[in-house]
Amino acid sequence: VAVEEPMEVRVNGAPFAVVMRTPGADRDLAAGFLLAEDVIHDAGEIGLIEYCVDAEDEGRDNVLNVTVLGEA
């Protein structure tokens, strides 16, 4: 049985979007999503992708912050 959960994507700490996904490969999904949304143009514009420690315990594994280098 596949499980689907929401994942919040933040860009440089600011909320950007909530997407539904099957958990796993979250960092790749966030990077690909930002590429598709034209926020980044290549992987070299990503500084760091990490789970947000300031998210509530319940949603901690469902919130990613992407540090985009340069203009976001």
C-alpha positions in Angstrom: 0.0 0.0 0.0 1.4 3.4 -1.0 1.3 6.2 1.4 1.0 9.8 0.4 1.9 12.7 2.6 2.3 16.5 2.2 5.7 18.0 2.1 6.3 21.8 2.5 9.1 23.2 0.5 10.7 26.4 1.8 13.2 28.5 -0.2 15.8 30.3 1.9 13.5 29.8 4.9 10.3 31.2 3.3 7.3 28.9 2.6 7.1 28.3 -1.2 4.8 25.3 -1.8 3.2 22.2 -0.3 3.3 19.2 -2.6 1.9 15.7 -2.1 4.4 12.9 -2.3 5.2 9.3 -1.4 7.9 9.6 1.3 11.4 8.9 0.2 13.9 10.8 -2.1 12.5 14.1 -0.6 15.6 16.1 -1.4 15.5 15.0 -5.1 11.8 15.8 -5.3 12.3 19.3 -3.8 15.2 20.0 -6.2 13.3 18.8 -9.2 10.2 20.7 -8.2 12.2 24.0 -7.9 13.7 23.3 -11.3 10.3 22.7 -12.9 8.9 25.9 -11.3 11.9 27.9 -12.7 13.1 28.9 -9.3 16.5 27.4 -10.1 18.1 26.7 -13.5 20.6 24.0 -12.5 21.8 22.0 -9.5 24.7 24.4 -9.0 22.2 27.0 -7.6 21.4 24.8 -4.6 23.5 25.3 -1.6 21.8 22.9 0.9 18.6 21.0 1.3 17.7 20.1 4.8 14.8 19.1 7.0 13.6 22.1 9.1 14.3 21.7 12.8 11.8 24.5 13.6 8.9 22.5 12.3 6.5 20.9 14.8 7.6 17.4 15.9 4.6 15.9 14.0 5.6 17.5 10.7 9.4 17.6 11.0 10.0 15.0 8.3 7.6 16.8 6.0 9.2 20.3 5.8 12.3 20.9 3.7 14.3 24.1 3.4 16.2 24.6 0.2 19.0 27.2 0.3 19.2 28.8 -3.1 22.4 30.6 -3.9 22.0 34.0 -5.4 18.6 35.4 -6.3 15.6 33.2 -5.4 
